[in-house]
Every structure is written in structure tokens, then in C-alpha cells.
Amino acid sequence: MNKNKIIASTAVIVFVVAGLFTIGTSSVEAQEAPDFTLTDINGEQLSLSDYSGKVIILNFWATWCGPCKMEIPDFIDLQEKYGEDLVIIGVSLDQSGPKAVVPFAEKYEINYPVVYGSGKVVQDYGGVRGIPTTFIIDRDLNIQRKYVGYRDRSIFENDVLSLK
């Protein structure tokens, strides 16, 4: 294995481990969520501001991330249960783009918008350092919570209910 592959593999492992073991939760003081326009897996443009008036769960994830995969069934259920008042947006940080993300979304039957992330959106949201990282955004597009690492469905459901 050449030196570059070893360095890249080590970086991926560190990134995944950070996502697994970071237990950061932060409540913020109604900080405005940065708007963005990204391309979804259907090739359409999606902006955060399109969902003003709904509670938003903004989830940064990747197809190769174990904890991310564990959260997806819960997000699917929450989207079904609260679809009138809630939108979940999955921001894929996969570098392979559609090649990995589209078949993954089909296999998991993801029922919420999935967009391809960019370096700018990662930086705008504070430099996402571990995945999954999830932001809870209120109806006025203010960030209310940030979670780094896997969280149980009940955490997200309680947040949604508190913002209804």
C-alpha cells in the first residue's frame, strides 16, 4: 500500500471514529441557519429557504458511515409521521457523488430529500468535523440544536415536538 493510500485511509478512520464517539449536543441561541442551494439526487436544485415554515432536520452523513446508516430508518419513520410539519434533508458528504448515493437512497428507500454537500455548506455550518452531524432548525430557519454522532430517534422526535 503506498503512502498516500495509508494517509487517506487513516484520515477516513479518524473521521469515522470522531463521528462514533463524539457525543456533542449543543443548544444554540436562535442562530440563523445559513441558506444554501444544492443539487439533489434527482438533479433538481434545493434551497433550505424552500422549507421555511417547517421544522427541519438537517443531517450531514455519508453512505460508508455506520452510525449514519443506523439513523436513516428513524429519519424515514419521522418523515412519514410528521411530514406535514417536518422535512428532513440529508446532506451527503460522499465524494463519489451519484455513483454511491443514488443506489444507496434507493436501497434504503429514503423518503426525504438528499442533496450533495459542498465544502461551502460544510464551512457555513461550522466546519462539520464528524458524521453524522445533525442540526434541528425551527420554522423561522433558526438553528436550535446541533448533534454530533449517532442519536436515538426519541431525541429527534422530542425536538420536533417541542418546535411544533
N, C-alpha and C positions, 0 to 999 in steps of 0.2 A: 504494500500500500504506500503510495507516495505521500510526501509530507503535506501537500495541500489537502488531500483527502482526509488525512488524520486530523488536521486542524479544523476542517469543515465538520467532520463527524463529532469532534469534541464540542464545537460550538452548538451543534444541534442538541447534543445530550445535555449540556448546561442549560439551554433554553427550555427543554422539556422538564428537567428536574426543577428549575425555578417555578415553572407552572404547577408542578405537582405539590411542592412543599411550601410555596408562599401562601400564607393564609391572610393576606391583607384584605381588610374591609375598611372602607372609609366612607364616612358620611361627609358630604361637602356642603358648603353654604350656597345653595341655589346658584351654582356656577353655570353660565350659559354653555350649552353643548355646541361645539364647533360644527357648523353646517358642512356638508360635503356633497359632492355629486360623483358617484362611482357607477361602474358598469356592473349589471347583474348577470347571472348565468344565462339569461336569455338574450343578452346583448343590448338590453334597454338601460337607459340612464335612471338612476335612483338618487334622490336627494333626501337627506334627513328631514329637511323642512317640509317635504311632502306629507309627513306624518304628524304635523302639528295638530294638537287636539287629542292625540292618543298617548297612552303610556308606551314607552319604547324600551325594549331590552336590546341593547347594542352589544353583540358578542363577538370579540376577536378570537379566532380559532384557526385550526388547520386540520386537514384530513389525516395527518400522521400523528396527531396528538391524542393520546389515550384519554386523558381527563375531558378533553373536548368532546370526544365520541360519547362519553358517559352522560354528558349534559344534553345532547341533542334529543333523545326521546322525551325528556322532560320539557324541552322547549316546544317540541311538536305538540305535546299534550296541552301545554299552556296556551299556545296559539289557537288550538281548537276550542278550548274552554272560554277564553276571553277575547276572541277575535274581533268583536265589536269595539272593544276599548283598548286593545293591545296590538302592537306589532313588534315582532322580533326581527331584527336584522342581523344576519350572520355576516361578518366581515372576514372573508378567507384571507389568510396570510400565506397560503401555499404559493411557492414560487413557480410551480408548474402550470398554474392557471387552469383553464378549462379542461386540460388533459386529465387532471386528477379530480377537480371539484365537481364537474358535471356528473360523471358516473357515480361519485360518492353521494351527491344530493339525490340522485335517482334511487340508488340502493337504499338509502336511509329514509326515503320518501319525505324529505324535508318540505314542509308546507308553509314556509315563511321565506321572505326574500333573502337571497345570498348574493353578496357583491364581492368583487375582487378588491382587496385592500391596496393601499399605496403607501409609500414612505411618508407622504404628506399627512394622510389621515392618521397614521400611527403617531407621528410627531404632534399633530394637533390635539390628540388625546393623551398627551403627556409622555410620549415615548413608551408605548406598550413594551414591557420587558419580559413578560411571561404570559403564556397562554394556558388555559383560557383567561381572558380578561373581559369582564362584563360591566357595562355601565347601565344604570337604571336612570331613565330620562323621563321627566314629568311631561304633562300635557302642554306646558309652556316652553318646552325644549330646554329645560334646565337639568343638569346632572344632579341627581340626588344621592346616588351611591356608586361605588366602584368596588368590584370584587376581583381579586387576582387569585387564580386557582379554581379548582372544582368547587361547586356549591350544590347542595341538595335542592330539589325542586321547591321545597317548602320555603326556602329563603326568598326565591324569586317570586313565588306566589304571594307571600306576605307583603313584599314590596309593591307588587301590582295592586293588591287590595288596598294598601294604605294610600295609594295615589288615585283611586277610582273616584 
